[in-house]
Amino acid sequence: MLVSNLKIIFMCITLLLSVGFPVVLAVVVLKKYSRVLKSILIGALIFFISQIVLRIPILQILSKQSYFVQFSKHYIVYSLFLGLTAGIFEEVGRYIGFRGFLKDRLNYQNGLAYGIGHGGIESILLVGMSYINNIVFSFLINSGSLDTLLKSKVAPEVIGAIKNALINTPASAFLLAGFERVFTMAVQIALSLLVLVAVKKGKLYYLVLAILLHTIIDTPVAYMSLLKVNIFAIEFVVLLWAVLSLIYIIKWKDIHRIQES
């Protein structure tokens, strides 16, 4: 069996969205506002440290422990754990980023830029890079070269898993992954602006609120994914949060009564 052309097209669209959309946003913000490049870079760095360097490796280590494997079978609690740890690592990271590196830039445009850096590098590293692999593996499967190239490097069951995932996953899933990244960008920007308020006003309950919101957003999505709920239902939930996030982004100054020159 082969990977259909439609799936490959959808993978390419997701690759463009997951990499191109955050880059375009960054370019637009850099052209509109001055002195925001540092905020974009700090946002990207903080995500990289909090997730790629810290949280994800910790989860990978835990996943090899028998007690954690048993724990992960309790989907509700496990989903809550995933959502809460994501919230703690990312939101505390944001707080450190604003307070430690951007304390002289606590304004709307730098909060916006920080969110683009944070959400953008997440999109590129977690989705963009994996979809490059997906596209390459798909062409190798269709040309009959995958087994030849990988058989001396990985176990046969791994090759089988790659084939199964790319051949049997519905085409819509490959497309929706890209739109999910667009939706998630709005959420990441909104959370960045909320944590900025925590630093700007010196009120930690905004940080606690950001952690709780992150947990509330991630937990149901993780739970539905574990239950293999229809992907359209999952993405609809993400879309709703994106819409609410966009409203918050637009109304941010009014909500917090922040006047900026």
C-alpha positions as CSV (number, residue, x, y, z in Angstrom):
1,M,0.0,0.0,0.0
2,L,1.0,3.6,-0.7
3,V,0.6,7.0,0.9
4,S,-2.0,8.8,-1.2
5,N,-1.1,12.0,-3.1
6,L,-3.9,13.8,-1.2
7,K,-2.2,13.0,2.1
8,I,1.1,14.2,0.8
9,I,-0.5,17.4,-0.4
10,F,-2.1,17.9,3.0
11,M,1.2,17.2,4.7
12,C,2.8,20.0,2.6
13,I,0.0,22.4,3.5
14,T,0.6,21.7,7.2
15,L,4.3,22.1,6.8
16,L,3.7,25.5,5.2
17,L,1.3,26.6,7.9
18,S,3.4,25.3,10.8
19,V,6.6,27.0,9.6
20,G,5.4,29.8,7.3
21,F,2.6,31.2,9.4
22,P,4.7,32.1,12.5
23,V,7.5,33.4,10.2
24,V,5.0,35.7,8.4
25,L,3.6,36.9,11.7
26,A,7.1,37.6,13.0
27,V,7.9,39.6,9.8
28,V,4.6,41.6,10.1
29,V,5.2,42.5,13.7
30,L,8.8,43.4,13.1
31,K,7.7,45.8,10.3
32,K,5.0,47.3,12.4
33,Y,6.8,47.7,15.7
34,S,10.4,48.7,16.5
35,R,12.5,46.9,19.1
36,V,10.6,43.7,19.3
37,L,13.1,41.3,17.8
38,K,14.6,40.6,21.3
39,S,11.1,39.6,22.5
40,I,10.5,37.2,19.7
41,L,13.9,35.6,20.3
42,I,13.4,35.4,24.1
43,G,9.9,33.8,23.6
44,A,11.5,31.2,21.3
45,L,14.3,30.6,23.8
46,I,12.1,30.2,26.8
47,F,9.8,27.7,25.0
48,F,12.9,25.7,23.9
49,I,14.3,25.6,27.4
50,S,11.0,24.9,29.2
51,Q,9.7,22.2,26.9
52,I,12.5,20.8,24.7
53,V,15.2,20.9,27.3
54,L,13.2,20.3,30.5
55,R,9.6,19.0,30.4
56,I,9.7,16.7,27.3
57,P,12.9,14.9,28.4
58,I,11.5,14.5,31.9
59,L,8.3,13.0,30.5
60,Q,10.4,10.6,28.3
61,I,12.3,9.4,31.4
62,L,9.1,9.0,33.3
63,S,7.5,7.0,30.4
64,K,10.1,4.3,31.0
65,Q,9.1,3.8,34.6
66,S,6.6,1.0,35.4
67,Y,4.7,3.1,37.9
68,F,4.3,5.9,35.4
69,V,3.1,3.5,32.7
70,Q,0.4,2.4,35.1
71,F,-0.4,6.0,36.0
72,S,-0.8,6.9,32.3
73,K,-3.6,4.4,31.9
74,H,-5.8,6.6,34.1
75,Y,-6.7,8.9,31.2
76,I,-8.4,11.7,33.2
77,V,-5.7,12.1,35.8
78,Y,-2.9,11.6,33.2
79,S,-4.4,14.3,31.0
80,L,-4.7,16.6,33.9
81,F,-1.0,15.9,34.7
82,L,0.0,16.7,31.1
83,G,-2.0,19.9,31.0
84,L,-0.8,21.1,34.4
85,T,2.9,20.4,33.8
86,A,2.7,22.2,30.4
87,G,1.1,25.1,32.2
88,I,3.7,25.3,34.9
89,F,6.7,24.9,32.7
90,E,5.6,27.3,30.0
91,E,3.9,30.0,32.1
92,V,6.6,30.1,34.7
93,G,9.1,30.3,31.8
94,R,7.2,33.2,30.4
95,Y,7.2,35.0,33.7
96,I,11.0,34.5,33.9
97,G,11.3,35.7,30.4
98,F,9.4,39.0,31.0
99,R,10.8,39.7,34.4
100,G,14.4,38.6,33.8
101,F,15.0,39.6,30.2
102,L,12.3,42.0,29.1
103,K,11.5,44.1,32.2
104,D,12.1,47.3,30.2
105,R,9.7,46.2,27.5
106,L,6.5,45.4,29.3
107,N,4.1,46.7,26.6
108,Y,1.6,45.3,24.2
109,Q,3.8,45.0,21.2
110,N,6.5,43.1,23.0
111,G,3.9,40.8,24.6
112,L,2.6,40.1,21.1
113,A,6.1,39.5,19.8
114,Y,7.0,37.2,22.7
115,G,3.9,35.1,22.0
116,I,4.8,34.8,18.4
117,G,8.3,33.7,19.3
118,H,7.0,31.2,21.9
119,G,4.2,29.8,19.7
120,G,6.2,30.0,16.5
121,I,9.2,27.9,17.7
122,E,6.7,25.4,19.2
123,S,5.0,25.1,15.8
124,I,8.2,24.8,13.9
125,L,9.9,22.3,16.2
126,L,7.0,20.1,17.2
127,V,5.0,20.0,14.0
128,G,7.1,21.5,11.1
129,M,10.1,19.2,11.7
130,S,7.9,16.1,12.1
131,Y,6.1,16.9,8.9
132,I,9.3,17.1,7.0
133,N,10.0,13.6,8.2
134,N,6.4,12.6,7.2
135,I,6.8,13.9,3.7
136,V,10.2,12.3,3.2
137,F,9.0,8.9,4.6
138,S,5.9,9.1,2.4
139,F,8.0,9.4,-0.8
140,L,10.3,6.6,0.4
141,I,7.3,4.4,1.0
142,N,5.8,5.1,-2.4
143,S,9.2,4.5,-4.1
144,G,9.7,1.3,-2.2
145,S,12.9,2.5,-0.6
146,L,12.0,2.9,3.0
147,D,12.8,-0.7,4.1
148,T,16.1,-0.6,2.3
149,L,17.2,2.7,3.8
150,L,16.1,2.0,7.3
151,K,16.5,-1.7,7.9
152,S,20.1,-1.4,9.1
153,K,19.2,1.5,11.4
154,V,15.9,0.8,13.1
155,A,14.0,-2.3,14.2
156,P,11.5,-3.8,11.7
157,E,8.5,-3.0,14.0
158,V,9.5,0.7,13.9
159,I,9.5,0.7,10.1
160,G,6.1,-1.0,10.3
161,A,4.8,1.6,12.7
162,I,5.9,4.4,10.3
163,K,4.2,2.8,7.4
164,N,1.0,2.1,9.4
165,A,0.8,5.7,10.6
166,L,1.3,7.3,7.2
167,I,-0.8,4.9,5.2
168,N,-3.7,4.4,7.6
169,T,-4.1,7.8,9.3
170,P,-7.0,9.7,7.7
171,A,-6.0,12.4,5.2
172,S,-7.9,15.0,7.2
173,A,-5.7,14.5,10.2
174,F,-2.6,15.6,8.2
175,L,-4.4,18.8,7.1
176,L,-6.0,19.7,10.5
177,A,-2.6,19.6,12.2
178,G,-1.6,22.7,10.3
179,F,-4.8,24.6,11.2
180,E,-4.3,23.6,14.8
181,R,-1.0,25.3,14.8
182,V,-2.7,28.5,13.5
183,F,-5.3,28.3,16.3
184,T,-2.6,27.5,18.9
185,M,-0.6,30.6,17.9
186,A,-3.5,32.8,19.1
187,V,-3.6,30.9,22.4
188,Q,0.1,31.3,23.0
189,I,0.0,35.0,22.2
190,A,-2.9,35.5,24.6
191,L,-1.2,33.6,27.4
192,S,2.0,35.6,26.9
193,L,0.0,38.9,27.2
194,L,-1.6,37.6,30.4
195,V,1.7,36.7,32.0
196,L,3.1,40.1,30.9
197,V,0.3,41.7,33.1
198,A,1.5,39.6,36.0
199,V,5.0,41.2,35.7
200,K,3.8,44.7,34.7
201,K,1.4,45.0,37.6
202,G,3.4,42.9,40.0
203,K,0.4,40.6,40.7
204,L,1.2,36.9,40.8
205,Y,-2.4,35.8,40.6
206,Y,-2.3,36.6,36.9
207,L,0.5,34.0,36.6
208,V,-1.6,31.5,38.5
209,L,-4.5,32.3,36.2
210,A,-2.3,31.7,33.1
211,I,-1.3,28.3,34.5
212,L,-4.9,27.4,35.3
213,L,-6.0,28.5,31.8
214,H,-3.2,26.5,30.1
215,T,-4.2,23.5,32.1
216,I,-7.9,23.9,31.3
217,I,-7.1,24.3,27.6
218,D,-4.7,21.4,27.3
219,T,-6.3,18.8,29.5
220,P,-9.5,18.2,27.5
221,V,-7.5,18.1,24.3
222,A,-5.1,15.5,25.7
223,Y,-8.0,13.5,27.1
224,M,-9.9,13.4,23.9
225,S,-6.8,12.5,22.0
226,L,-6.2,9.5,24.3
227,L,-9.8,8.4,23.8
228,K,-9.3,8.8,20.0
229,V,-12.2,11.2,19.8
230,N,-13.0,12.4,16.2
231,I,-10.3,14.8,15.3
232,F,-12.8,17.4,14.0
233,A,-14.3,17.6,17.5
234,I,-10.8,18.1,19.0
235,E,-9.9,20.8,16.6
236,F,-13.3,22.5,17.2
237,V,-12.4,22.8,20.9
238,V,-9.0,24.3,20.0
239,L,-10.8,26.7,17.6
240,L,-13.1,27.9,20.3
241,W,-10.1,28.7,22.5
242,A,-8.4,30.5,19.6
243,V,-11.4,32.7,19.1
244,L,-11.6,33.6,22.8
245,S,-7.8,34.2,22.7
246,L,-8.1,36.5,19.7
247,I,-10.8,38.6,21.5
248,Y,-8.6,38.9,24.5
249,I,-5.6,40.0,22.3
250,I,-7.7,42.7,20.7
251,K,-9.3,43.9,24.0
252,W,-6.2,43.5,26.1
253,K,-5.6,47.2,26.8
254,D,-9.2,47.8,27.7
255,I,-9.5,44.7,29.9
256,H,-6.5,45.6,32.0
257,R,-7.0,49.4,31.7
258,I,-3.5,49.8,30.4
259,Q,-2.6,53.1,28.7
260,E,0.5,53.1,26.5
261,S,2.1,55.8,24.5
